[in-house]
Amino acid sequence: MENTKNRGIIFTIIASIASAFLTKDFLTPLLLMGKKYNDRSLTVQVLILFCLTAGYLVFFWKLFPRIFAWVSSIKLNRQIFSVLLFLVTLGIMGFKIIKPGMISGYDIDYHMLRIESLRESIRLGQIPARVNPIFLNGYGYASSLFYPDIFLYIPAALSALGFSTILSAKIFFLLIFCFCFISAYWAGKQMMGSQDAGLMTAIIYCLSQYLLQNVYRRGALGEMQAFIFLPLIVYGLYSLIFERFEKYWVMAIGFIGLLYSHLISALIAAMLVTSVGLLHVRAIFFDKARVQRIVKFTILTLGSTIAFWLPLIEQLSSGSFRFSQSTYLARYSALPLKAIFAVTGYFSGNFVAFGLPTLLLCLSWFVARKRDDEDQMQRVSAWGLGTGAVLLLIVSNAFPWNWINGPLNIIQFPWRLYSFAGMFLAVAASAMLNVIIPHDLRRIGIVMLVAFLGIHAIWVINDSGSAPRDLPLDFYRQPANTFLINNAEWLPAQTDLEVLQTRSPVILDNKSQNIPFSRFGQKFLIEPVPECIYLDIPAIFYMGYSAIYSDNAGNQIDLPIYPVLPDYTVRVDCPQNAFNGSIRFTYSGTFLQQASLLANLLFVIALTILYRFKIHLFY
């Protein structure tokens, strides 16, 4: 009896804190009797939450038994209950996505151009795309060489089948939300051995403030995809430390997904795994089985992604690009601690709040740690809370960013670590709640968790300022809009973008005369060949272009090509003594691109055969 009473008190306290947080924004003016409410400091926020919590404690102490009796009378099996929670969470995440129009995040137009360009490549049968043809008014932009886009073929294929690009993107967003939930649920369940804990992990993770701001404030489609795979990285780390890396393939899938969706997230994950590994270096490297699994993980990851990372390295080594000319340092976006804990949906490069609800849920650790009958949950919660707290500290200016120059600057913004911190703290909070909420109260606890986080999520989404835009169907094909490429990081450093914006996509000879040509994506055909010294082609120079002259007898000659300033476009030298014939200019790719693609396909086929015939080499 005493134990049941204590549990009831604990649950009532949690419900009171949650309700206080949910209602403070519209109850505070009433408590202040109409006085203007402008102070958003942490001290004032905590004081208001304390006062409201005290009031809710009295309220719930009388009302809770009736609520519990009503919820308990609803008979739902576990599967239906889980599906309903999934649908409610999905509805909260995507309620603005399904409205007419397109969201207006900072980066969304660039990513929509990527989808539109891949659609064109599918339509023309030029797969895999390397240089995306519709960018820069037809001059092309090698986004696909530098920014992984394998998953973007899903909305691009839908668009090629007849859906609008905007509708195709929205369907893809909803698919991302679905797989984020499934991934977090699976990872949480594996770490804690509890379906309820898995559900709570997925809910906390999917309704986290930073994930939603990536969707609605930033429109960061690459990072949105990365959220699917971060839970697998977190579970992979858990397996590495606590399970002798028995499920190394989970982390391999996580890294493969990151490398094919968002390169910076993959680099952050690699740094995180390396750092954690060094902290446990003795336990790891004196365990032969664990070392063998690390080798298998590395081979799996690199072999399955060689078609992306090897051509990327080749292209980066071929010249200088705008991203490498940036003078922006990560320390410029290190946050003050008060910004991390701020209650706001405001988002800028120098002020990004983590989201207070997840942090409030982690306060349950002070209750959960007193329980000595839940060793597994205690271990998971301590590990998740400690790692998440360290990551939040690194995001802040309390970390010595001013001393750091070099590789870490590639992450651009320290607050990118929020995505990893969010998953670690979601796991920690779920483990704690699983300990302190009695089993017979678990279902109502999860419902209240959805309500608590859901209302906050709706506030964050509405506060994002991402009002849907009513765009014409051809918006991303209008010449001016094909230059919406943010900082143009993957342009050659020598390219003068302003000059390029004044150019038309025409072929000019050495006399600046227009030369007739036909075009098929990134394939140009000039026939017949005029008398000329050279031809300027409307294409930005990247390694992999080729030009071939064919005479009337069928003989072929490779023509010299090279970049010219000020726009760094391609110039082709005309063949000497050429009469008629034709010139075919195309992005045929490099030998290394073709070899790495073949190697990647063979590696995947070999893995499939090994798995099919149960040859225990990689699993």
BANU-126473 format. One line per 10 residues: number of its first residue (from 0); their letters; for each residue x, y, z of C-alpha. Coordinates in nm, 4 decimals, always signed. Layout:
BEGIN
NUM = a = X:Y:Z | ...
! end
This chain:
BEGIN
0 = mentknrgii = +0.0000:+0.0000:+0.0000 | +0.2792:+0.2408:+0.0935 | +0.4635:+0.1611:-0.2312 | +0.1534:+0.2301:-0.4421 | +0.0971:+0.5595:-0.2636 | +0.4573:+0.6673:-0.3262 | +0.4244:+0.5859:-0.6941 | +0.1047:+0.7880:-0.7137 | +0.2795:+1.0867:-0.5591 | +0.5706:+1.0602:-0.8038
10 = ftiiasiasa = +0.3402:+1.0378:-1.1026 | +0.1327:+1.3306:-0.9792 | +0.4459:+1.5445:-0.9478 | +0.5502:+1.4589:-1.3056 | +0.2014:+1.5362:-1.4387 | +0.1983:+1.8665:-1.2497 | +0.5341:+1.9783:-1.3902 | +0.4270:+1.8821:-1.7424 | +0.0959:+2.0655:-1.7149 | +0.2630:+2.3734:-1.5696
20 = fltkdfltpl = +0.4984:+2.3890:-1.8652 | +0.2155:+2.3418:-2.1147 | -0.0069:+2.6157:-1.9804 | +0.2341:+2.8777:-1.8507 | +0.2241:+3.0955:-2.1656 | -0.1468:+3.1704:-2.1399 | -0.1874:+3.1445:-1.7573 | +0.1002:+3.3807:-1.6760 | -0.0839:+3.6969:-1.7949 | -0.3762:+3.5969:-1.5714
30 = llmgkkyndr = -0.1488:+3.5529:-1.2712 | +0.0078:+3.8919:-1.3423 | -0.3428:+4.0419:-1.3663 | -0.2959:+4.1774:-1.7164 | +0.0507:+4.3233:-1.6716 | +0.2791:+4.2992:-1.9728 | +0.4885:+3.9838:-1.9732 | +0.8247:+4.0358:-2.1422 | +1.0808:+3.8706:-1.9174 | +1.1849:+3.5383:-2.0734
40 = sltvqvlilf = +1.4887:+3.4799:-1.8499 | +1.5528:+3.1350:-1.7068 | +1.5015:+3.2556:-1.3469 | +1.1557:+3.3935:-1.4217 | +1.0620:+3.0845:-1.6209 | +1.1580:+2.8522:-1.3348 | +0.9688:+3.0660:-1.0803 | +0.6539:+3.0626:-1.2918 | +0.6813:+2.6865:-1.3441 | +0.7233:+2.6343:-0.9694
50 = cltagylvff = +0.4093:+2.8339:-0.8860 | +0.1990:+2.6611:-1.1495 | +0.3294:+2.3184:-1.0479 | +0.2199:+2.3793:-0.6911 | -0.1298:+2.4630:-0.8130 | -0.1467:+2.1570:-1.0369 | -0.0320:+1.9308:-0.7522 | -0.3482:+2.0166:-0.5632 | -0.5576:+1.9842:-0.8783 | -0.4236:+1.6425:-0.9818
60 = wklfprifaw = -0.4341:+1.4978:-0.6354 | -0.8123:+1.5161:-0.6505 | -0.8668:+1.4631:-1.0238 | -0.6121:+1.1928:-1.1016 | -0.8086:+0.8904:-0.9697 | -1.1008:+0.9759:-1.1989 | -0.8734:+1.0218:-1.5034 | -0.6997:+0.6940:-1.4302 | -1.0308:+0.5091:-1.3961 | -1.1515:+0.6499:-1.7306
70 = vssiklnrqi = -0.8340:+0.5622:-1.9228 | -0.8188:+0.2181:-1.7648 | -1.1725:+0.1469:-1.8854 | -1.0573:+0.1868:-2.2492 | -0.9580:-0.1571:-2.3759 | -0.6906:-0.1470:-2.6466 | -0.4321:-0.4108:-2.7181 | -0.0685:-0.3054:-2.7260 | -0.0373:-0.3016:-3.1052 | -0.3379:-0.0757:-3.1585
80 = fsvllflvtl = -0.2243:+0.1527:-2.8769 | +0.1238:+0.1806:-3.0292 | -0.0144:+0.2497:-3.3776 | -0.2434:+0.5222:-3.2412 | +0.0508:+0.6890:-3.0661 | +0.2519:+0.6650:-3.3866 | -0.0273:+0.8283:-3.5890 | -0.0801:+1.1042:-3.3323 | +0.2939:+1.1792:-3.3228 | +0.3091:+1.1771:-3.7023
90 = gimgfkiikp = +0.0080:+1.4111:-3.7168 | +0.1715:+1.6579:-3.4788 | +0.4991:+1.6540:-3.6727 | +0.3353:+1.6978:-4.0108 | +0.0185:+1.9005:-3.9589 | +0.1706:+2.1982:-4.1429 | +0.3262:+1.9823:-4.4121 | -0.0133:+1.8595:-4.5326 | -0.1465:+2.2126:-4.5753 | -0.1467:+2.3602:-4.9289
100 = gmisgydidy = +0.1746:+2.5265:-5.0375 | +0.5425:+2.4729:-4.9551 | +0.7137:+2.5444:-4.6243 | +0.9624:+2.8313:-4.6254 | +1.2726:+2.7066:-4.4441 | +1.6133:+2.8611:-4.5083 | +1.7435:+2.5722:-4.7210 | +1.4257:+2.4213:-4.8622 | +1.4470:+2.5799:-5.2075 | +1.7931:+2.4370:-5.2668
110 = hmlrieslre = +1.6747:+2.0887:-5.1730 | +1.3655:+2.1240:-5.3898 | +1.5946:+2.2120:-5.6792 | +1.7879:+1.8929:-5.6087 | +1.4666:+1.6902:-5.6329 | +1.3554:+1.8702:-5.9478 | +1.6937:+1.8111:-6.1094 | +1.6951:+1.4409:-6.0181 | +1.3470:+1.4150:-6.1682 | +1.4906:+1.5508:-6.4923
120 = sirlgqipar = +1.7778:+1.2994:-6.4788 | +1.5302:+1.0135:-6.4327 | +1.3177:+1.1401:-6.7204 | +1.6246:+1.1531:-6.9466 | +1.7623:+0.8213:-6.8239 | +2.0860:+0.9843:-6.7029 | +2.1281:+0.7866:-6.3797 | +2.3184:+0.8184:-6.1562 | +2.3161:+1.1957:-6.1812 | +2.6531:+1.3606:-6.1267
130 = vnpiflngyg = +2.6026:+1.7168:-6.2490 | +2.2477:+1.8428:-6.1998 | +2.1297:+2.0070:-6.5235 | +1.8578:+2.2552:-6.4260 | +2.0687:+2.4473:-6.1716 | +2.2058:+2.7904:-6.2596 | +1.9777:+2.8388:-6.5600 | +2.1081:+2.5254:-6.7264 | +2.4797:+2.5691:-6.6543 | +2.4633:+2.2766:-6.4136
140 = yasslfypdi = +2.5782:+2.2314:-6.0545 | +2.7544:+1.9173:-5.9288 | +2.5420:+1.8915:-5.6178 | +2.5124:+1.5134:-5.6577 | +2.8893:+1.4728:-5.6541 | +2.9287:+1.6496:-5.3206 | +2.5931:+1.6132:-5.1455 | +2.4597:+1.2554:-5.1175 | +2.1172:+1.2203:-5.2752 | +2.0377:+0.8490:-5.3044
150 = flyipaalsa = +1.7224:+0.8859:-5.0933 | +1.6087:+1.1894:-5.2930 | +1.5427:+0.9561:-5.5839 | +1.2223:+0.8622:-5.3955 | +1.0500:+1.2033:-5.4340 | +1.2199:+1.2495:-5.7725 | +1.0705:+0.9204:-5.8946 | +0.7263:+1.0212:-5.7639 | +0.7595:+1.3486:-5.9520 | +0.8658:+1.1648:-6.2682
160 = lgfstilsak = +0.5519:+0.9498:-6.2352 | +0.3323:+1.2595:-6.2554 | +0.3086:+1.4004:-5.9028 | +0.4077:+1.7633:-5.8599 | +0.7540:+1.8203:-5.7146 | +0.6007:+1.9862:-5.4082 | +0.3586:+1.6998:-5.3414 | +0.6375:+1.4460:-5.3955 | +0.8550:+1.6293:-5.1420 | +0.5714:+1.6366:-4.8882
170 = iffllifcfc = +0.5197:+1.2621:-4.9204 | +0.8935:+1.2203:-4.8661 | +0.8829:+1.4404:-4.5539 | +0.6099:+1.2229:-4.4070 | +0.8099:+0.9093:-4.4867 | +1.1069:+1.0611:-4.3037 | +0.8875:+1.1253:-3.9995 | +0.7634:+0.7647:-4.0080 | +1.1122:+0.6164:-4.0220 | +1.2408:+0.8539:-3.7524
180 = fisaywagkq = +0.9746:+0.7148:-3.5192 | +1.0400:+0.3518:-3.6152 | +1.4174:+0.3899:-3.5840 | +1.4032:+0.5600:-3.2423 | +1.1455:+0.3087:-3.1168 | +1.3575:+0.0126:-3.2252 | +1.6802:+0.1546:-3.0796 | +1.5142:+0.2438:-2.7487 | +1.3513:-0.0971:-2.7213 | +1.6828:-0.2735:-2.7904
190 = mmgsqdaglm = +1.8724:-0.0741:-2.5289 | +1.6109:-0.0984:-2.2552 | +1.4316:-0.4211:-2.3382 | +1.0937:-0.2535:-2.3031 | +0.8326:-0.1659:-2.5637 | +0.7019:+0.1146:-2.3435 | +1.0508:+0.2626:-2.3143 | +1.0897:+0.2333:-2.6915 | +0.7635:+0.4196:-2.7469 | +0.8631:+0.6961:-2.5080
200 = taiiyclsqy = +1.2033:+0.7272:-2.6756 | +1.0407:+0.7654:-3.0178 | +0.7895:+1.0228:-2.8918 | +1.0504:+1.2363:-2.7133 | +1.2913:+1.2149:-3.0076 | +1.0384:+1.2892:-3.2832 | +0.8774:+1.5810:-3.0988 | +1.2110:+1.7345:-2.9987 | +1.2484:+2.1029:-3.0721 | +1.5643:+2.0785:-3.2825
210 = llqnvyrrga = +1.4206:+1.8110:-3.5142 | +1.1113:+2.0220:-3.5775 | +1.3157:+2.3365:-3.6334 | +1.5237:+2.1499:-3.8893 | +1.2016:+2.0854:-4.0768 | +1.0143:+2.4124:-4.0441 | +1.2763:+2.6779:-3.9698 | +1.5755:+2.5456:-4.1638 | +1.4193:+2.3205:-4.4272 | +1.7381:+2.1132:-4.3939
220 = lgemqafifl = +1.6335:+1.8072:-4.5903 | +1.9724:+1.6362:-4.5634 | +1.9775:+1.6676:-4.1858 | +1.6125:+1.5606:-4.1705 | +1.7095:+1.2334:-4.3385 | +2.0011:+1.1963:-4.0968 | +1.7569:+1.1896:-3.8039 | +1.6440:+0.8456:-3.9253 | +1.9901:+0.7000:-3.8729 | +2.1099:+0.8757:-3.5559
230 = plivyglysl = +1.9225:+0.6315:-3.3266 | +2.1101:+0.3463:-3.4955 | +2.4414:+0.5215:-3.4253 | +2.3444:+0.5682:-3.0596 | +2.2432:+0.2046:-3.0248 | +2.5616:+0.1034:-3.2068 | +2.7643:+0.2934:-2.9461 | +2.5690:+0.1209:-2.6707 | +2.6413:-0.2160:-2.8318 | +3.0107:-0.1273:-2.8650
240 = iferfekywv = +3.0421:-0.0442:-2.4955 | +2.7981:-0.2778:-2.3215 | +2.7350:-0.5679:-2.5624 | +3.0830:-0.6322:-2.7070 | +2.9584:-0.4882:-3.0386 | +2.7575:-0.8007:-3.1161 | +2.5248:-0.6004:-3.3415 | +2.7930:-0.4059:-3.5236 | +2.5809:-0.4178:-3.8379 | +2.3361:-0.1729:-3.6757
250 = maigfiglly = +2.6009:+0.0969:-3.6539 | +2.7100:+0.0081:-4.0084 | +2.3558:+0.0704:-4.1347 | +2.3531:+0.3973:-3.9413 | +2.6752:+0.5197:-4.1000 | +2.5739:+0.4023:-4.4471 | +2.2496:+0.5979:-4.4098 | +2.4326:+0.9087:-4.2895 | +2.6897:+0.8935:-4.5692 | +2.4090:+0.8713:-4.8225
260 = shlisaliaa = +2.2001:+1.1491:-4.6665 | +2.4079:+1.4113:-4.4798 | +2.7862:+1.4104:-4.4865 | +2.8380:+1.6513:-4.1948 | +2.6224:+1.4355:-3.9665 | +2.8311:+1.1346:-4.0718 | +3.1518:+1.3213:-3.9817 | +3.0102:+1.4253:-3.6433 | +2.9043:+1.0654:-3.5784 | +3.2527:+0.9435:-3.6706
270 = mlvtsvgllh = +3.4125:+1.1925:-3.4287 | +3.1668:+1.0929:-3.1558 | +3.2258:+0.7193:-3.2007 | +3.6032:+0.7720:-3.2090 | +3.5955:+0.9824:-2.8905 | +3.3802:+0.7331:-2.7010 | +3.5962:+0.4492:-2.8303 | +3.9103:+0.6181:-2.6973 | +3.7492:+0.6487:-2.3545 | +3.6998:+0.2702:-2.3544
280 = vraiffdkar = +4.0154:+0.1853:-2.5466 | +4.1410:-0.0760:-2.2995 | +3.8143:-0.2685:-2.2840 | +3.7731:-0.2555:-2.6626 | +4.1188:-0.3392:-2.7931 | +4.1925:-0.6135:-2.5420 | +3.8793:-0.7919:-2.6611 | +3.9661:-0.9841:-2.9775 | +3.6034:-1.0481:-3.0748 | +3.5193:-0.6797:-3.0406
290 = vqrivkftil = +3.8175:-0.5759:-3.2530 | +3.7140:-0.8220:-3.5256 | +3.3635:-0.6750:-3.5264 | +3.5048:-0.3220:-3.5547 | +3.6986:-0.4342:-3.8632 | +3.3824:-0.5901:-4.0096 | +3.1859:-0.2725:-3.9350 | +3.4483:-0.0622:-4.1116 | +3.4542:-0.2862:-4.4204 | +3.0731:-0.2936:-4.4355
300 = tlgstiafwl = +3.0447:+0.0828:-4.4113 | +3.3190:+0.1764:-4.6554 | +3.2387:-0.0986:-4.9049 | +2.8710:-0.0063:-4.9175 | +2.9368:+0.3638:-4.9741 | +3.2469:+0.3661:-5.1936 | +3.0401:+0.4906:-5.4891 | +2.9923:+0.8186:-5.3023 | +3.3019:+0.8885:-5.0937 | +3.5710:+0.7909:-5.3450
310 = plieqlssgs = +3.4416:+1.0175:-5.6292 | +3.3929:+1.2901:-5.3680 | +3.7582:+1.2720:-5.2650 | +3.8633:+1.2685:-5.6311 | +3.6571:+1.5756:-5.7131 | +3.7787:+1.7650:-5.4048 | +4.1392:+1.6937:-5.5011 | +4.0814:+1.8255:-5.8546 | +4.0619:+2.1905:-5.7563 | +3.9462:+2.4512:-5.5098
320 = frfsqstyla = +3.5790:+2.4977:-5.4219 | +3.3870:+2.7698:-5.2456 | +3.3295:+2.5729:-4.9265 | +3.7067:+2.5546:-4.8688 | +3.7345:+2.9337:-4.9073 | +3.4964:+3.0041:-4.6216 | +3.6388:+3.1976:-4.3285 | +3.3463:+3.1043:-4.1026 | +3.4607:+2.9222:-3.7899 | +3.2525:+2.6949:-3.5696
330 = rysalplkai = +3.3258:+2.9094:-3.2654 | +3.1207:+3.1929:-3.4145 | +2.8057:+2.9870:-3.3469 | +2.8963:+2.8533:-3.0016 | +2.6003:+2.9317:-2.7784 | +2.5762:+3.0858:-2.4335 | +2.4390:+2.8349:-2.1839 | +2.1248:+3.0414:-2.1329 | +2.0418:+3.0042:-2.5024 | +2.0476:+2.6247:-2.4740
340 = favtgyfsgn = +1.7955:+2.6327:-2.1894 | +1.5826:+2.9170:-2.3262 | +1.2093:+2.8716:-2.3752 | +1.1739:+2.9961:-2.7302 | +1.1140:+2.8785:-3.0823 | +1.3429:+3.1521:-3.2144 | +1.6197:+3.0189:-3.4362 | +1.9275:+3.1895:-3.5751 | +2.2881:+3.0931:-3.6332 | +2.3916:+3.2385:-3.2969
350 = fvafglptll = +2.0864:+3.1547:-3.0870 | +1.9352:+2.8059:-3.0979 | +1.7461:+2.6692:-2.7984 | +1.7636:+2.2950:-2.7364 | +1.4099:+2.2732:-2.6029 | +1.3188:+2.2675:-2.2353 | +1.0661:+1.9768:-2.2356 | +1.3310:+1.7062:-2.2876 | +1.5460:+1.8631:-2.0176 | +1.2512:+1.8777:-1.7774
360 = lclswfvark = +1.1829:+1.5091:-1.8354 | +1.5437:+1.4346:-1.7447 | +1.4795:+1.5779:-1.3984 | +1.3113:+1.2470:-1.3222 | +1.6643:+1.1098:-1.2781 | +1.6646:+1.2474:-0.9247 | +1.3780:+1.0102:-0.8466 | +1.4840:+0.7163:-1.0616 | +1.8370:+0.6983:-0.9214 | +1.7008:+0.6010:-0.5805
370 = rddedqmqrv = +1.5624:+0.2776:-0.7210 | +1.8074:-0.0101:-0.6913 | +1.5884:-0.2784:-0.8551 | +1.6289:-0.1606:-1.2148 | +1.9978:-0.2051:-1.2973 | +1.9510:-0.2070:-1.6763 | +1.7411:+0.1094:-1.6799 | +1.9746:+0.2817:-1.4367 | +2.2733:+0.2031:-1.6572 | +2.1040:+0.3245:-1.9745
380 = sawglgtgav = +1.9715:+0.6412:-1.8125 | +2.3090:+0.7321:-1.6586 | +2.4897:+0.6688:-1.9890 | +2.2388:+0.8615:-2.1982 | +2.2141:+1.1515:-1.9539 | +2.5906:+1.1828:-1.9150 | +2.6643:+1.1708:-2.2881 | +2.3786:+1.4071:-2.3723 | +2.4920:+1.6569:-2.1076 | +2.8500:+1.6512:-2.2407
390 = lllivsnafp = +2.7260:+1.7157:-2.5946 | +2.5203:+2.0138:-2.4757 | +2.8280:+2.1465:-2.2974 | +3.0301:+2.1159:-2.6203 | +2.7631:+2.3160:-2.8044 | +2.8057:+2.6041:-2.5613 | +3.0797:+2.8637:-2.5379 | +3.1875:+2.6929:-2.2157 | +3.3712:+2.4536:-2.4476 | +3.7072:+2.6000:-2.5631
400 = wnwingplni = +3.6050:+2.6634:-2.9240 | +3.8400:+2.9617:-2.9389 | +4.1324:+2.7227:-2.9090 | +4.0126:+2.4999:-3.1882 | +4.0966:+2.5443:-3.5529 | +4.1091:+2.2797:-3.8195 | +3.8926:+1.9709:-3.8769 | +3.6208:+2.0566:-3.6233 | +3.5272:+2.3664:-3.8223 | +3.3831:+2.1417:-4.0902
410 = iqfpwrlysf = +3.0694:+2.0939:-3.8777 | +3.0055:+2.4710:-3.9287 | +2.7650:+2.5060:-3.6346 | +2.8251:+2.3462:-3.2927 | +2.4481:+2.3271:-3.2381 | +2.4358:+2.0465:-3.4955 | +2.5270:+1.8302:-3.1958 | +2.1715:+1.8884:-3.0694 | +2.0535:+1.6048:-3.2926 | +2.2796:+1.3550:-3.1156
420 = agmflavaas = +2.2160:+1.5056:-2.7718 | +1.8418:+1.4816:-2.8374 | +1.8595:+1.1064:-2.8957 | +2.0836:+1.0397:-2.5951 | +1.8574:+1.2426:-2.3662 | +1.5443:+1.0824:-2.5138 | +1.6878:+0.7427:-2.4205 | +1.7826:+0.8660:-2.0745 | +1.4420:+1.0234:-2.0062 | +1.2583:+0.7148:-2.1305
430 = amlnviiphd = +1.4634:+0.4858:-1.9075 | +1.3932:+0.7069:-1.6053 | +1.0216:+0.7347:-1.6758 | +1.0039:+0.3594:-1.7296 | +1.1464:+0.3156:-1.3796 | +0.9338:+0.5616:-1.1864 | +0.5973:+0.5181:-1.3619 | +0.4274:+0.2032:-1.2313 | +0.3369:-0.0556:-1.4938 | -0.0356:-0.0126:-1.4362
440 = lrrigivmlv = -0.0014:+0.3639:-1.4905 | +0.2328:+0.3363:-1.7886 | -0.0303:+0.3797:-2.0578 | -0.1766:+0.6979:-1.9157 | +0.1776:+0.8206:-1.8568 | +0.2629:+0.7780:-2.2252 | -0.0580:+0.9537:-2.3293 | +0.0293:+1.2477:-2.1055 | +0.3830:+1.2470:-2.2466 | +0.2420:+1.2843:-2.5989
450 = aflgihaiwv = +0.0171:+1.5663:-2.4775 | +0.3027:+1.7395:-2.2960 | +0.5464:+1.7230:-2.5859 | +0.2807:+1.7564:-2.8547 | +0.1490:+2.0918:-2.7398 | +0.5033:+2.2219:-2.7105 | +0.5800:+2.0870:-3.0589 | +0.2776:+2.2640:-3.2065 | +0.3923:+2.5866:-3.0417 | +0.7451:+2.5423:-3.1853
460 = indsgsaprd = +0.6079:+2.4752:-3.5350 | +0.3747:+2.7746:-3.5239 | +0.6520:+2.9925:-3.3807 | +0.8890:+2.8915:-3.6605 | +0.7379:+3.1467:-3.8963 | +0.7364:+2.8894:-4.1752 | +0.4099:+2.9871:-4.3429 | +0.3270:+2.7678:-4.6459 | +0.3920:+2.9428:-4.9764 | +0.1589:+2.9068:-5.2728
470 = lpldfyrqpa = +0.4125:+2.8408:-5.5479 | +0.3430:+2.7860:-5.9191 | +0.4127:+2.4349:-6.0485 | +0.7104:+2.5571:-6.2525 | +0.8613:+2.7647:-5.9691 | +1.1819:+2.5604:-5.9538 | +1.2292:+2.5771:-6.3303 | +1.2064:+2.9521:-6.3588 | +1.5602:+3.0740:-6.4480 | +1.5944:+3.3159:-6.1560
480 = ntflinnaew = +1.4954:+3.0448:-5.9058 | +1.7542:+2.7972:-6.0310 | +2.0179:+3.0098:-5.8530 | +1.8707:+2.9376:-5.5070 | +2.1736:+2.7411:-5.3912 | +2.2468:+2.9173:-5.0606 | +2.6226:+2.9704:-5.0284 | +2.7027:+2.7839:-5.3537 | +2.9540:+2.5757:-5.1598 | +3.0176:+2.3274:-5.4397
490 = lpaqtdlevl = +3.0941:+2.5777:-5.7116 | +3.4595:+2.6043:-5.8167 | +3.6157:+2.8852:-5.6163 | +3.6974:+3.0783:-5.9352 | +3.3341:+3.0983:-6.0501 | +3.1853:+3.4476:-6.0559 | +2.8229:+3.3766:-5.9780 | +2.7121:+3.7330:-6.0497 | +2.8533:+3.7134:-6.4019 | +2.6893:+3.3761:-6.4505
500 = qtrspvildn = +2.3479:+3.5182:-6.3587 | +2.3708:+3.7543:-6.6565 | +2.4506:+3.4769:-6.9071 | +2.2109:+3.2814:-7.1246 | +2.2661:+2.9057:-7.1741 | +2.3967:+2.9364:-7.5296 | +2.7082:+2.8128:-7.7094 | +2.9344:+3.0871:-7.8412 | +3.2323:+3.0597:-8.0739 | +3.5506:+3.2655:-8.0665
510 = ksqnipfsrf = +3.3660:+3.5438:-8.2539 | +3.0908:+3.5499:-7.9874 | +2.8409:+3.4170:-8.2380 | +2.5598:+3.1889:-8.1275 | +2.6104:+2.8321:-8.2491 | +2.3048:+2.6083:-8.3004 | +2.2983:+2.2960:-8.0806 | +2.0632:+2.0400:-7.9331 | +2.0631:+1.9452:-7.5686 | +1.9586:+1.6379:-7.3729
520 = gqkfliepvp = +2.0252:+1.7052:-7.0022 | +2.4028:+1.7357:-6.9705 | +2.4570:+1.6071:-7.3258 | +2.5170:+1.8669:-7.5983 | +2.5268:+1.7958:-7.9713 | +2.6750:+2.0501:-8.2132 | +2.6067:+1.9501:-8.5714 | +2.7387:+2.0606:-8.8134 | +3.0588:+2.1945:-8.6605 | +3.1249:+2.5548:-8.7678
530 = eciyldipai = +3.4604:+2.6962:-8.8577 | +3.5959:+2.8070:-8.5212 | +3.8956:+2.8195:-8.2915 | +3.7023:+2.7311:-7.9794 | +3.3486:+2.6992:-7.8440 | +3.2274:+2.8176:-7.5033 | +2.9811:+2.5649:-7.3575 | +2.7112:+2.6655:-7.1034 | +2.8416:+2.4329:-6.8321 | +3.0402:+2.4915:-6.5127
540 = fymgysaiys = +3.3720:+2.3071:-6.5299 | +3.3972:+1.9894:-6.3196 | +3.6272:+1.6931:-6.3630 | +3.4505:+1.4343:-6.5793 | +3.3376:+1.6329:-6.8835 | +3.4447:+1.5163:-7.2282 | +3.4118:+1.6425:-7.5874 | +3.4381:+1.4142:-7.8904 | +3.4518:+1.5221:-8.2538 | +3.3163:+1.2776:-8.5152
550 = dnagnqidlp = +3.3791:+1.3387:-8.8841 | +3.1602:+1.2187:-9.1690 | +3.3665:+0.9025:-9.2041 | +3.3027:+0.8032:-8.8441 | +3.6490:+0.8873:-8.7124 | +3.6542:+1.0287:-8.3607 | +3.8894:+1.2694:-8.1852 | +3.8946:+1.3682:-7.8165 | +3.8989:+1.7468:-7.7982 | +4.0811:+1.9485:-7.5307
560 = iypvlpdytv = +3.8502:+2.1070:-7.2721 | +3.9417:+2.3533:-6.9977 | +3.7801:+2.6200:-6.7772 | +3.7766:+2.9887:-6.8622 | +3.7203:+3.2915:-6.6436 | +3.5325:+3.4882:-6.5178 | +3.2559:+3.2291:-6.4815 | +3.4735:+2.9150:-6.4928 | +3.2688:+2.7602:-6.7714 | +3.3935:+2.5008:-7.0181
570 = rvdcpqnafn = +3.5811:+2.5893:-7.3374 | +3.6304:+2.3297:-7.6090 | +3.9011:+2.3683:-7.8735 | +3.7613:+2.3133:-8.2213 | +3.9223:+2.0452:-8.4390 | +4.1601:+2.1688:-8.7065 | +4.0480:+2.1515:-9.0692 | +3.7077:+2.0250:-8.9629 | +3.4305:+2.0311:-9.2171 | +3.0835:+1.9470:-9.0986
580 = gsirftysgt = +3.0898:+1.6480:-8.8619 | +2.9650:+1.6819:-8.5045 | +3.0846:+1.7501:-8.1507 | +2.9310:+1.5638:-7.8593 | +2.9927:+1.7286:-7.5246 | +2.8753:+1.5387:-7.2179 | +2.9432:+1.4622:-6.8549 | +3.0666:+1.1066:-6.9037 | +3.2265:+1.0847:-6.5600 | +3.5739:+0.9733:-6.4601
590 = flqqasllan = +3.7205:+0.6246:-6.4577 | +3.7254:+0.6327:-6.0777 | +3.3546:+0.7206:-6.0630 | +3.2646:+0.4277:-6.2873 | +3.5001:+0.1858:-6.1110 | +3.3743:+0.2822:-5.7629 | +3.0119:+0.2395:-5.8715 | +3.0889:-0.1068:-6.0073 | +3.2813:-0.1971:-5.6911 | +2.9904:-0.0782:-5.4771
600 = llfvialtil = +2.7398:-0.2883:-5.6726 | +2.9625:-0.5972:-5.6578 | +3.0114:-0.5501:-5.2839 | +2.6362:-0.5329:-5.2229 | +2.5791:-0.8388:-5.4429 | +2.8481:-1.0290:-5.2523 | +2.6857:-0.9336:-4.9207 | +2.3493:-1.0537:-5.0493 | +2.4981:-1.3887:-5.1513 | +2.6719:-1.4283:-4.8164
610 = yrfkihlfy = +2.3494:-1.3564:-4.6332 | +2.1391:-1.5772:-4.8616 | +2.3617:-1.8804:-4.8125 | +2.4241:-1.8029:-4.4450 | +2.7989:-1.7663:-4.4824 | +2.9051:-1.6130:-4.1503 | +3.1557:-1.3555:-4.2631 | +2.9843:-1.0212:-4.1995 | +2.7068:-1.1157:-3.9574
! end
